[in-house]
Amino acid sequence: QIVVIIVYLLLFDNFISSIRIDFLDNLLNFFFVKLFFTLFCILVLINGTNFIDGVNTLVVGYFILVFSNLLYLSNVAGLNLNILFVSTCLASLSVIYIFNFFGKVFLGDGGSYLISFVAGIILIKFSNDNFLVSPYYIMALLWYPAYENLFSIVRKKILKKAPSTPDNEHLHQLIFLYFNTSFDIDKNLSNLLSGITICLYNLLFFFIIF
């Protein structure tokens, strides 16, 4: 992951350039600080996305919301965005969502990594190209995968578990367990409802931050 991300960053020069805190922005003027920070953020995103890929429609639905939010904002505010590329990503995810909804297609690790990596680099460029867009808006769009990554690390640290130890306390797992034990429905429906519930919550959250 580190090698692929660094090669991309060096080839396309798409680094996080500002987080609107003067002291930290001054540090980002140093190449290796900028490289490490951007690398770290993308790693958090792609691994956090892999953590949430445990129930159908969750990852695909989440990034459909992210891309839809970008397209709507750029249209309303007249911001710089590669409309064609983002629209193509959104259309592709919509097709995958339908098949994932019926359990016919699954992302796997590779799919989760790819979707989140593409989303990450799009959002970095979107933030860099539009000064009016706050970096905190970008962070808010990606809060969920980052949250899962952070709290997984915290839980393992508190419980003194190895980093590679499986974590069964992710939000989608807790919601799945709730649906599966509280209602007389099968696991497939509990799986689907868990993903839809979290996406609906994020839809409300994105509406608020917009």
C-alpha positions as CSV (number, residue, x, y, z in Angstrom):
1,Q,0.0,0.0,0.0
2,I,2.8,2.4,1.0
3,V,4.7,1.9,-2.2
4,V,1.7,2.3,-4.5
5,I,0.6,5.4,-2.8
6,I,4.0,7.0,-2.8
7,V,4.5,6.2,-6.5
8,Y,1.1,7.8,-7.3
9,L,1.9,10.9,-5.2
10,L,5.3,11.4,-6.8
11,L,4.0,10.9,-10.3
12,F,0.9,13.2,-10.0
13,D,2.0,15.6,-7.3
14,N,-1.5,15.4,-5.6
15,F,-0.6,16.2,-2.0
16,I,-2.6,17.7,0.8
17,S,-1.5,21.3,0.8
18,S,-3.5,22.9,3.5
19,I,-5.6,22.1,6.6
20,R,-6.2,25.8,7.5
21,I,-4.0,25.8,10.6
22,D,-1.0,28.1,10.0
23,F,1.5,26.2,12.0
24,L,0.7,22.9,10.3
25,D,0.4,24.5,6.9
26,N,3.9,25.8,7.3
27,L,5.1,22.3,8.1
28,L,3.4,21.1,4.9
29,N,5.7,23.3,2.9
30,F,8.4,20.8,3.6
31,F,8.2,18.1,1.0
32,F,8.8,15.0,3.2
33,V,6.2,16.3,5.8
34,K,3.7,16.8,3.0
35,L,4.5,13.3,1.6
36,F,4.2,11.6,5.0
37,F,1.0,13.3,6.0
38,T,-0.8,12.6,2.7
39,L,0.4,9.0,2.8
40,F,-0.8,8.7,6.3
41,C,-4.3,10.1,5.5
42,I,-4.8,7.8,2.5
43,L,-3.6,4.8,4.4
44,V,-6.1,5.6,7.2
45,L,-8.9,6.0,4.6
46,I,-8.3,2.8,2.6
47,N,-7.8,0.6,5.7
48,G,-10.7,2.1,7.5
49,T,-12.8,1.4,4.4
50,N,-11.7,-2.2,4.4
51,F,-12.8,-2.4,8.1
52,I,-16.3,-1.3,7.2
53,D,-16.7,-3.7,4.3
54,G,-18.5,-6.3,6.4
55,V,-22.1,-6.0,5.3
56,N,-23.6,-5.6,1.8
57,T,-24.2,-2.1,0.3
58,L,-22.3,-0.3,3.1
59,V,-19.0,0.6,1.3
60,V,-20.6,1.1,-2.1
61,G,-23.5,3.1,-0.6
62,Y,-21.2,5.2,1.5
63,F,-19.1,6.3,-1.5
64,I,-22.1,6.8,-3.7
65,L,-23.1,9.4,-1.1
66,V,-19.7,11.0,-1.1
67,F,-19.5,11.3,-4.9
68,S,-23.1,12.5,-5.1
69,N,-22.3,15.2,-2.5
70,L,-19.3,16.4,-4.5
71,L,-21.3,16.6,-7.7
72,Y,-24.1,18.5,-6.1
73,L,-21.8,20.9,-4.3
74,S,-19.7,21.6,-7.5
75,N,-22.9,22.2,-9.5
76,V,-24.5,24.5,-6.9
77,A,-21.3,26.5,-6.1
78,G,-19.6,26.3,-9.6
79,L,-16.5,24.6,-8.2
80,N,-13.7,23.0,-10.1
81,L,-14.3,19.2,-10.4
82,N,-13.7,16.6,-13.1
83,I,-17.4,16.1,-13.6
84,L,-17.0,13.3,-16.2
85,F,-14.6,11.2,-14.1
86,V,-16.6,11.6,-10.9
87,S,-19.9,10.9,-12.7
88,T,-18.4,7.7,-14.2
89,C,-17.3,6.6,-10.8
90,L,-20.8,7.3,-9.5
91,A,-22.5,5.4,-12.3
92,S,-20.1,2.4,-11.8
93,L,-20.8,2.3,-8.1
94,S,-24.5,2.5,-8.7
95,V,-24.4,-0.6,-10.9
96,I,-22.2,-2.4,-8.4
97,Y,-24.7,-1.4,-5.6
98,I,-27.5,-3.2,-7.4
99,F,-25.6,-6.4,-7.7
100,N,-24.2,-6.1,-4.1
101,F,-27.8,-5.4,-2.8
102,F,-28.8,-8.9,-4.1
103,G,-25.6,-10.5,-3.0
104,K,-24.4,-11.2,-6.5
105,V,-21.2,-9.1,-6.4
106,F,-18.8,-8.5,-3.4
107,L,-16.0,-6.0,-3.2
108,G,-13.4,-7.9,-1.3
109,D,-10.3,-6.2,0.0
110,G,-9.2,-5.1,-3.5
111,G,-12.5,-3.5,-4.3
112,S,-12.5,-1.6,-0.9
113,Y,-9.0,-0.4,-1.4
114,L,-9.6,0.7,-4.9
115,I,-12.8,2.6,-4.2
116,S,-11.4,4.4,-1.2
117,F,-8.1,5.2,-2.9
118,V,-9.9,6.8,-5.9
119,A,-12.2,8.7,-3.6
120,G,-9.3,9.9,-1.5
121,I,-7.3,11.3,-4.5
122,I,-10.4,12.9,-5.9
123,L,-11.1,14.7,-2.6
124,I,-7.5,15.9,-2.2
125,K,-7.5,17.4,-5.6
126,F,-11.0,18.9,-5.1
127,S,-9.8,20.6,-1.9
128,N,-6.6,21.8,-3.5
129,D,-8.5,23.2,-6.6
130,N,-11.2,25.0,-4.6
131,F,-10.0,27.3,-1.8
132,L,-13.6,27.9,-0.8
133,V,-13.9,24.3,0.2
134,S,-12.9,23.7,3.8
135,P,-10.5,20.8,4.5
136,Y,-12.9,20.0,7.4
137,Y,-15.7,19.5,5.0
138,I,-13.5,16.8,3.3
139,M,-12.7,15.3,6.6
140,A,-16.4,15.2,7.5
141,L,-17.1,13.3,4.3
142,L,-14.6,10.7,5.2
143,W,-15.3,10.6,9.0
144,Y,-16.8,7.1,9.1
145,P,-13.9,5.0,7.7
146,A,-11.4,7.1,9.8
147,Y,-13.6,6.6,12.9
148,E,-13.6,2.8,12.5
149,N,-9.8,2.8,12.0
150,L,-9.1,5.0,15.0
151,F,-11.3,3.2,17.4
152,S,-10.2,-0.2,16.3
153,I,-6.6,0.8,17.1
154,V,-7.8,2.3,20.5
155,R,-9.7,-0.9,21.4
156,K,-6.7,-3.2,20.6
157,K,-4.4,-0.9,22.6
158,I,-6.7,-1.0,25.6
159,L,-7.2,-4.7,25.4
160,K,-3.5,-5.2,24.6
161,K,-4.2,-7.1,21.4
162,A,-1.9,-7.4,18.5
163,P,-2.7,-5.1,15.5
164,S,-3.4,-8.0,13.3
165,T,-6.0,-9.5,15.7
166,P,-9.6,-9.4,14.2
167,D,-11.9,-6.8,15.7
168,N,-15.5,-7.7,16.1
169,E,-16.7,-4.4,17.6
170,H,-17.1,-2.4,14.4
171,L,-20.3,-0.4,14.1
172,H,-21.8,-2.5,11.3
173,Q,-21.1,-5.7,13.3
174,L,-22.9,-4.3,16.4
175,I,-25.9,-3.2,14.3
176,F,-26.0,-6.5,12.5
177,L,-26.0,-8.3,15.9
178,Y,-28.8,-6.1,17.1
179,F,-31.0,-6.8,14.1
180,N,-30.2,-10.5,14.2
181,T,-31.0,-11.0,17.8
182,S,-33.8,-8.5,18.4
183,F,-36.0,-9.3,15.4
184,D,-37.2,-12.5,13.8
185,I,-35.3,-12.1,10.6
186,D,-32.6,-14.1,8.9
187,K,-28.9,-13.2,8.6
188,N,-29.1,-12.0,5.0
189,L,-31.7,-9.5,5.8
190,S,-29.9,-8.4,9.0
191,N,-26.8,-7.9,6.8
192,L,-28.6,-5.8,4.3
193,L,-30.5,-3.7,6.9
194,S,-27.2,-3.0,8.7
195,G,-25.6,-1.4,5.6
196,I,-28.7,0.5,4.7
197,T,-29.1,1.9,8.2
198,I,-25.6,3.2,8.4
199,C,-25.8,4.8,5.0
200,L,-29.1,6.5,5.9
201,Y,-27.4,7.9,9.0
202,N,-24.5,9.2,6.9
203,L,-27.0,10.7,4.4
204,L,-28.5,12.7,7.2
205,F,-25.0,13.7,8.5
206,F,-23.9,14.8,5.0
207,F,-27.1,16.8,4.6
208,I,-26.3,18.7,7.9
209,I,-22.6,19.4,7.0
210,F,-23.6,20.6,3.5
